[in-house]
């Protein structure tokens, strides 16, 4: 399962944006650059407010981003329990 940050990176790699995609995502979404950096590094979970901003900037719907985060967290818990 891909993490939210991996999905965002795939989407950004397929845009016509410049190499400074994190900065552009920050500007387009209204997220602070620090938050974009944390999301991309997997240290900030996607909540409702972030999901709405990602939807505004990247599309796919707010629920897509929320479900992606939820499923990623569940998968991580399963992996922890298995170890």
ChimeraX attribute file (.defattr): number of C-alpha atoms within 10 A of each C-alpha:
attribute: neighborCount
match mode: 1-to-1
recipient: residues
	/A:1	10
	/A:2	11
	/A:3	18
	/A:4	24
	/A:5	21
	/A:6	15
	/A:7	15
	/A:8	18
	/A:9	14
	/A:10	11
	/A:11	12
	/A:12	19
	/A:13	13
	/A:14	8
	/A:15	10
	/A:16	8
	/A:17	12
	/A:18	11
	/A:19	10
	/A:20	9
	/A:21	15
	/A:22	19
	/A:23	17
	/A:24	17
	/A:25	21
	/A:26	19
	/A:27	13
	/A:28	14
	/A:29	19
	/A:30	15
	/A:31	18
	/A:32	13
	/A:33	15
	/A:34	13
	/A:35	15
	/A:36	21
	/A:37	17
	/A:38	14
	/A:39	18
	/A:40	19
	/A:41	13
	/A:42	14
	/A:43	11
	/A:44	15
	/A:45	19
	/A:46	20
	/A:47	13
	/A:48	13
	/A:49	12
	/A:50	21
	/A:51	24
	/A:52	20
	/A:53	20
	/A:54	24
	/A:55	17
	/A:56	15
	/A:57	17
	/A:58	16
	/A:59	14
	/A:60	12
	/A:61	14
	/A:62	18
	/A:63	13
	/A:64	15
	/A:65	24
	/A:66	20
	/A:67	14
	/A:68	18
	/A:69	20
	/A:70	16
	/A:71	16
	/A:72	17
	/A:73	15
	/A:74	12
	/A:75	14
	/A:76	14
	/A:77	11
	/A:78	11
	/A:79	10
	/A:80	9
	/A:81	8
	/A:82	7
	/A:83	5
